[in-house]
Amino acid sequence: MTLNILTRPIFSSIIENLVCDKKISYMDAIVHYCENNELEVESAAKLINAIIKSKIECEAQELNFLPKTAKLPL
């Protein structure tokens, strides 16, 4: 019997792969993973690292879920 422990690095890697493979947003990737693995979204929130949090924030700003902040042009 193997015990698979879901850590932040593993969860982040899974989410990054879902985003790249399925061409979906980070929010959708997290919900998709949770639905397929019977994990509550509230539990997944504890596994999200700072990089993915910032990417979710950018997505939310683009969708007007959050107020936009000033960005420097690249």
C-alpha angles and dihedrals in degrees: 000000000000124000115215111203115195110220130178095260093048093045092047091051091050092050093047090051092049091051092050098041100043097031092230133136123269092249091052092046092054093047090046092051092047093050094048094046100039092244121144115240089230089060092048090054089071090056098054114108126216095261094056091043090057091047090051089049091053091049091049092051091050089052090048092244089125131030112266119250127210115272130191113240114249 
